[in-house]
C-alpha cells in the first residue's frame, strides 16, 4: 500500500474533544501516579528516575510491579517477565484496533499506540462495534492520561505523604468501573457476551490459583480465543466506517 492510499485523516478538533472527554478519568490517574511516585522513592529511586520512568514507560500496573521488585540487586529476567506478562494484554488490544489502524502509515500507526491505555482503547473499541472509527480518542484521551500520570508521579515523589493510600478512598475501583460500563454499553451479541463471560471466569480462576498478575494474561487470551474461533461477519462495518469518516480517501 502506497502512502497516497492511506485514508484515515485525524480531525484536530476531535482530538481536543477526546482530550477533554477523558479528563475526568485523568484526576484518578493523578492519584495513582502520586502513589507510584511515593512507592518509587521509598524503594530507593531518585525523584528524576521515577518521573522519567513514568514519562517513558507509561504503564501503571507494570511500573508498580517493577518498583516492588526493585532493590540493590535487581533480577533482570524475572523483572522483564513480570512486566511483559502484565502488559501482554496490549498485544490483543492493538490487534483489535488493526481494522482501523491499517489505513495509517506504519510510523504514525505505531506512534499512536504509544498512547494506548485501557480507558481509551475501551472507548475506541466500543464505538467501532457501532460502525464508528474513532482513533482520535487514542491520541487525545491517551495524551491527557499520560500527562496526568507524569504529573501524579511528580506529586508523589515530592508530596507523597499527602496521599499514601489511594485505595482507602476507593480510587482503585474507578478505572475498573469505567471499563465495565464500556463493556456493558457495547454490542451485546451472543458472541460478545460469551467472550466476556469466559474471560471473566478464566481471569478469576487464574487470580485464585495462579501466580500474581497472570490473571490479566489468562483472561485476555481466553476472551480473545472466543473472538478468534467464533467469527461473526459484519458486512456493514466498512460502509458505516467510511460514512463516519466522511468518505475520505
N, C-alpha and C positions, 0 to 999 in steps of 0.2 A: 504494500500500500504506500503510495507516494504521499509526501507531506501535504500536497494540494488537495488530497481526497479526504483528509480529516474533517469531520463535520461539526463536532461539538464546539460551540463557542460560549465561553463564560460571559455572563452578564454581570458587570461590576456592581450594579445596583442590587442585584440579588445576593451577591456575596456579602455586601454590607447588611442586607436584611437578615441573612442567616447568622451573621456575627451577633446581631442583637437578639435573634431568636434563641440562641443557646447561652446568652449572657446570664440568665438566672441560674442555670446549672453551674456556671463558672464560679459563683460565690462559694459553693460547696467544694469545688475543686481547690480553691484557695485554702480552705480549712485543712484539707488533707495534704496539700503541699506544705503547709506550716508544720503539720505533724511529721512529715518526712524530713523537712529541714532540721527539726529538733532531734529526731532519731539519728540523722546522719552525723551531726556534730557530737552527739553523745557517744557515737561509735568511733570517733576519732578523726572524721573527715574535717578538713578545713572548710570554712564557710564558702570560699570561692569554689572549692571542689564540688561541694554539694549543689551549688547553683549551676555550675557547668554541667553536672550530671543531668539535672532536670532540663537544661537548655538543649542538650544534645540527644538524650535518651528518650525523654517524654513518655515514660511508661510506668505509671504509678505503682501497680502491684509488684512488678519485677524489680523496681528500684527499692521498695521496702524489703523484698526478699534478699537482694544483693547486700543491702546495708546490714540485714540481720546476720549474714554470713561473713561480714567484714571483720577483720582482725589484723594482728601483727603479721600473721602468715595466712594469706588467702589461698584457699584451694581453688585454682582457676577452673579446672574441668567441671567439678560439681557446680560452681557458680554459673558457668556458661549453660550447663544442662538445665538448671532451675529456671534461669531467665528465658531460655528457649522454650521450655515447657509452658511457662505462664503466657508467653507472647505468641505461641504457636496458633492460637485462635485467629490471629491476623492473617494467616495463610488462607483460611476459609473465608474470612471476611473480605479479603481482597479478591478472591476467586468469585465470590458472589456479586461483586461490583464489575466484573470484567465485561458483561454486556454493555455497560455504559462507558467503561474506560477504553474499550478497543477503538473508539472513534477519536482518540487523542494521540499525539506524538509520544513516543516512549519516554522522552525526557520529562515532559510535563506530567505524564501519567504517574511515573514513579515519584516525582517530586510531590505530587498531590497526596500520595499515600503516606508521606511522612507526617501528615496531619490527621491521619485516620485514628479515630478513637471509638470506643463502644457507643458513645452517645450519637455522634454524627453519622456513624455507619447505620445505626438503628433507624434514624430518620430517613436517610437516603434509601435504604433497603425497603422500608415500608412504603415510601412514595413510588418506588419502582414497581411494586406489586399493583399499584393503581395506574400504571402506564406512564408515570412521570419520571423524567430523568433529572435528578437534582444533584449535581456534583458540586454546586456552589456551597451546599451545607458542609461538604467535606473540607473545603478551603476556609470559608468564613467561620463555621462552627468550630473547626479544628484550631483555627488561629486564636479564637478567644479562649478556648480551653488550654492551649499551650501557654499563652501569656499568663493565664490565671495560675497554672501550675508553677511557672517560674516565679511569679510574684509571691505565691504562697510559700515556696521554698525559701525565698529571701526573708519573708517574715519569720519563718520557723528558725532559721539559723541565728537571727538577731533578737527576735522577740518570742521565742518558742515557749517560754514559760506562761504566756497568756492563754495558750490553747494546747495543753499537753495531751488531752484525751478527747478527740472529736467524737469518738464512738459513744461517749457518755451523753452526748447531745442527740444521738440518733443520726448523725450526719452520714454514717456509713451505709444507711439504708436509702439515701436519696437517689443515687445512680441506679441501684437495683430496681427501685420503684419506677424510675423513668423508663428503663429498658423493658420492664414488664408491661407498662402502659403502651409502649410502642408495639410489643408483640400482640397484646390483646386487641389493639386497634387496627392491626393489619389484616391481610387476607386470611379468612378463616375457612379455607378449603380443607377437605379431609386430609390431603397430603401435608398441609402446613400443621394442622393440629396433631397429627401422628408424629411428625418430626419434632415438634416442641415437647410432646409427652415423653417420647423416647429419650430425647436429650436431657430433660429434667430428671427422669428416673435414673438414667445412667450416671449423671453428674452427682446425684445424691448418694448413689451406691459407692461411687469412687471416693467421694468425700468421707464416707464412713469407713471404708475398708482399704483404701489405697493410700500411698504417701501424700503428704501435703501438696496442694496446688495441682495435682494430676486430675482433679475433677474438672478443671477448666478444659483440658485437652480431651478427656473422655467424653464429656457432654457435647463438645463441638464436633468430634468425629462421629459420634452416634447420630446426632441430628443431621450432619452432612451426608452420612451414608444413606439415610432415608431419602434425602433430596436427590442423591446421585442415582439410586436404583429405581426410585419411583418418579419417573419422568412425567411431567404434565405440560402439554403443549399449550401455548398461549398465542395463537396466531395474530391477535390484535395488538400485542405489545409494541411491535415495531411501528405500526401506524400511529398508535397513541403517542409514542415517544417522539416521532417526527413532528406530530401536530403540536406537542408541548414545546418542542424546540423552535417552532415557527417555520418548519420546513427548510431549515438552513442546510446548506450543502458545501 
